[in-house]
Amino acid sequence: MADADDVRRLALALPHVAEIDSEGFDFRVGNKGFVWSYPDRDPSGKRVIRTDVAVLYVGDEAEKQALLLGEPDKFFTTPAYDGLPYVMLRLPAVDAERLAELVADAWDMRAPDDLK
């Protein structure tokens, strides 16, 4: 079972990562976000940062659909992310090893070549 502390530890272990000040977590490489806490909305429409859910960059729609269809207990999306290469990950549904793989993959796809 992973949590926000695991996300922080894994993201900050990667080269050239900056943590952006936020209510949850928000990590970038080369000024490009690759993992951050999910900005949900409560029933009144107020924005609520959920640190039990990570938004991950996945590169393209094909990878997004593969994750959503292959592991629906772990991944989901919302209409706000339609057409965008991001998925939401339920952190308690993964272990630290799987999370490390996902965070590293997101970093690798977003990091400019000169920072790798």
Order of alpha helices (4+ residues) and beta strands (2+ residues): alpha-beta-beta-beta-beta-alpha-beta-beta-alpha
